[in-house]
Structure formats: C-alpha cells, structure tokens
Amino acid sequence: MQEWNRQRSLALERALLRILYPLMVRELKAKLLEESKLSIIRVNISSLLQFFVSLCLYVSVCLSLDVVLVNVVLQTPLYHS
C-alpha cells in the first residue's frame, strides 16, 4: 500500500509540474496579454474621441467665423464714393 501511495504521489507531482502548472502559466499570460491589449484600445479610443470632439468644435467655430467674415466682407463696399 505504501508503494502505491508513493507512486500515486509521484504521478500527481509529475502531472502538476509538467502539465498542469505550465498550462496554467500559459493561460494566465494569454489572459493578461488580452486584458492589457483591451485596456490600451479603450484608452486610445477615448483619447481619439476627445481629439475628434475638440477638432469638431474647432472646425465648427472656424466655419462660423468664416461665415461671419464672408458676410461682413460682402456687405462692405469696395469703393467709398
């Protein structure tokens, strides 16, 4: 019976060290890598959205100013008589 227990312990130890633990390490690395990629994507999307919103506001203001300037220029006579 003691020999059986010893063999069983050796088999379990071998299975854990050679199969299960390396598999768990690979899965953990893959999971951490995937989560870090998603986090980076979220941060970059947020930054891009902020940039585009500020760009749209800038363009909107510039276009509004252009319309006002064009109207002023069109209403101003070129020659003073």
C-alpha positions in Angstrom: 0.0 0.0 0.0 2.8 2.4 0.8 4.4 1.8 -2.6 1.0 2.6 -4.3 0.8 5.9 -2.3 4.3 6.8 -3.3 3.7 6.0 -7.0 0.5 8.0 -6.9 2.2 10.9 -5.2 4.9 10.8 -7.9 2.4 10.7 -10.7 0.4 13.6 -9.3 3.6 15.6 -8.8 4.7 14.9 -12.3 1.3 15.8 -13.7 1.2 19.0 -11.8 4.8 20.1 -12.6 5.0 19.0 -16.2 1.4 19.5 -17.5 -1.0 21.5 -15.3 1.3 24.3 -13.9 2.8 25.1 -17.3 -0.7 25.1 -18.9 -1.9 27.5 -16.1 1.0 29.8 -16.7 0.4 29.9 -20.5 -3.3 30.6 -19.9 -2.6 33.3 -17.3 -0.1 35.0 -19.7 -2.6 34.9 -22.5 -5.3 36.3 -20.3 -3.1 39.1 -19.0 -2.0 40.0 -22.6 -5.5 40.1 -23.9 -6.7 42.3 -21.0 -3.8 44.6 -21.5 -4.5 44.9 -25.2 -8.1 45.7 -24.5 -7.2 48.3 -21.9 -4.8 50.0 -24.4 -7.5 50.0 -27.0 -10.0 51.6 -24.6 -7.6 54.3 -23.6 -6.7 55.1 -27.2 -10.3 55.1 -28.3 -11.1 57.5 -25.5 -8.2 59.8 -26.5 -9.2 59.7 -30.2 -12.8 60.6 -29.3 -11.7 63.5 -27.2 -9.4 64.7 -30.0 -12.2 64.4 -32.6 -14.7 66.2 -30.4 -12.3 69.1 -29.9 -11.4 69.1 -33.6 -15.1 69.2 -34.5 -15.6 72.1 -32.1 -12.6 73.9 -33.5 -13.8 73.4 -37.1 -17.4 74.4 -36.2 -16.1 77.7 -34.6 -13.8 78.4 -37.6 -16.6 77.7 -40.0 -18.9 80.0 -38.0 -16.3 82.7 -38.0 -15.7 82.3 -41.8 -19.4 82.7 -42.4 -19.5 85.9 -40.3 -16.3 87.2 -42.1 -17.7 86.5 -45.5 -21.0 88.2 -44.6 -19.1 91.3 -43.3 -16.9 91.4 -46.4 -19.8 91.0 -48.8 -21.7 93.8 -47.0 -18.7 96.2 -47.1 -18.4 98.3 -50.2 -15.2 98.1 -52.0 -15.0 101.7 -53.1 -16.0 104.6 -51.0 -17.6 107.3 -53.1 
